[in-house]
């Protein structure tokens, strides 16, 4: 049986973050009386995009975290990577509401986290499966 505490905690945090992003969209929909689509409301469109952007990136990052943890075990640095990703996604949501630095930090942390995990996963896969090693 495998236990991946970093992946488990990060997935839980991601689920809570996705819930919060959806709640922000729903609350704005109710206050603006927009039941379907964005109704031409730029603030609602931005919040919808923040949630969708999260849904686009989070699954891949979570899979990479889980696979790296499975390959290398629970490591302190991987906790840090997971934390940076979640905090970056929270800042991105505030950035989509108009706080420009939050959006920039969120984008940067997401891209760097994904790129770093992807590169490390490729490295681990190549060196771990290379019969000439």
C-alpha positions as CSV (number, residue, x, y, z in Angstrom):
1,X,0.0,0.0,0.0
2,X,1.3,3.4,-0.9
3,X,0.9,6.5,1.2
4,X,1.7,9.8,-0.4
5,X,1.2,12.5,2.3
6,X,2.4,15.4,0.2
7,X,0.1,14.5,-2.7
8,X,-2.8,13.9,-0.4
9,X,-2.4,17.1,1.5
10,X,-1.9,19.1,-1.7
11,X,-4.9,17.5,-3.4
12,X,-7.0,18.3,-0.3
13,X,-5.8,21.9,-0.4
14,X,-6.5,22.1,-4.1
15,X,-10.0,20.8,-3.6
16,X,-10.6,23.5,-0.9
17,X,-9.1,26.1,-3.2
18,X,-11.3,25.0,-6.1
19,X,-14.4,25.2,-3.8
20,X,-13.4,28.7,-2.7
21,X,-13.0,29.8,-6.4
22,X,-16.4,28.3,-7.3
23,X,-18.0,30.0,-4.3
24,X,-16.6,33.4,-5.4
25,X,-18.1,32.9,-8.8
26,X,-21.5,31.8,-7.3
27,X,-21.7,34.7,-4.9
28,X,-21.0,37.2,-7.7
29,X,-23.6,35.4,-9.9
30,X,-26.2,35.8,-7.2
31,X,-25.4,39.4,-6.5
32,X,-25.4,40.3,-10.2
33,X,-28.4,38.1,-11.0
34,X,-26.5,36.3,-13.8
35,X,-27.5,32.6,-13.9
36,X,-25.8,31.5,-17.1
37,X,-22.6,32.7,-18.8
38,X,-20.9,35.9,-17.8
39,X,-23.7,38.3,-18.7
40,X,-21.1,40.7,-20.1
41,X,-19.8,41.3,-16.6
42,X,-16.0,41.6,-16.7
43,X,-15.6,40.9,-13.0
44,X,-17.6,37.6,-13.3
45,X,-15.6,36.7,-16.4
46,X,-12.4,37.2,-14.5
47,X,-13.5,35.0,-11.6
48,X,-14.7,32.3,-14.0
49,X,-11.4,32.4,-15.8
50,X,-9.5,32.2,-12.4
51,X,-11.4,29.0,-11.6
52,X,-11.0,27.5,-15.0
53,X,-7.3,28.4,-15.1
54,X,-6.9,26.5,-11.8
55,X,-8.8,23.5,-13.2
56,X,-6.5,23.5,-16.2
57,X,-3.3,23.4,-14.3
58,X,-4.0,21.8,-10.9
59,X,-4.6,18.2,-12.1
60,X,-1.3,18.0,-14.0
61,X,0.7,19.5,-11.1
62,X,-1.0,17.2,-8.6
63,X,-0.2,14.2,-10.8
64,X,3.4,15.3,-11.1
65,X,3.7,15.8,-7.3
66,X,2.2,12.3,-6.7
67,X,4.5,10.6,-9.2
68,X,7.6,12.4,-8.0
69,X,6.7,11.5,-4.4
70,X,6.1,7.9,-5.4
71,X,9.4,7.7,-7.2
72,X,11.5,9.6,-4.5
73,X,9.6,9.3,-1.3
74,X,8.4,12.1,0.9
75,X,10.9,14.9,0.7
76,X,11.0,18.3,2.5
77,X,11.6,20.2,-0.8
78,X,8.5,18.6,-2.3
79,X,6.4,20.0,0.5
80,X,7.8,23.4,-0.3
81,X,7.0,23.0,-4.0
82,X,3.4,22.0,-3.2
83,X,3.1,25.0,-0.8
84,X,4.4,27.4,-3.4
85,X,2.0,26.1,-6.0
86,X,-1.1,26.5,-3.7
87,X,-0.1,29.9,-2.4
88,X,0.6,31.0,-6.0
89,X,-2.9,29.9,-7.1
90,X,-4.5,31.8,-4.3
91,X,-2.5,34.9,-5.3
92,X,-3.6,34.4,-8.9
93,X,-7.2,34.5,-7.9
94,X,-6.7,37.8,-6.2
95,X,-4.8,39.0,-9.2
96,X,-7.7,38.2,-11.4
97,X,-9.8,40.5,-9.2
98,X,-7.4,43.3,-10.1
99,X,-4.3,43.0,-7.9
100,X,-1.8,42.7,-10.7
101,X,1.2,41.5,-8.6
102,X,-0.9,38.6,-7.4
103,X,-1.7,37.5,-11.0
104,X,2.0,37.8,-12.0
105,X,3.2,35.8,-9.0
106,X,0.5,33.2,-9.5
107,X,1.4,32.7,-13.1
108,X,5.1,32.6,-12.4
109,X,4.8,30.1,-9.5
110,X,2.4,27.9,-11.5
111,X,4.6,27.8,-14.6
112,X,7.9,27.3,-12.7
113,X,6.4,24.6,-10.5
114,X,5.0,22.7,-13.4
115,X,8.2,23.1,-15.5
116,X,10.4,22.0,-12.6
117,X,8.3,19.0,-11.7
118,X,8.0,18.0,-15.3
119,X,11.8,18.2,-15.9
120,X,12.4,16.3,-12.7
121,X,9.8,13.6,-13.6
122,X,11.5,13.2,-17.0
123,X,14.9,12.9,-15.4
124,X,13.6,10.4,-12.8
125,X,11.9,8.3,-15.5
126,X,14.9,8.3,-17.8
127,X,17.5,7.5,-15.1
128,X,15.3,5.0,-13.3
129,X,14.4,3.0,-16.4
130,X,17.6,3.3,-18.4
131,X,19.0,-0.2,-18.7
132,X,22.5,1.1,-19.6
133,X,22.8,2.9,-16.3
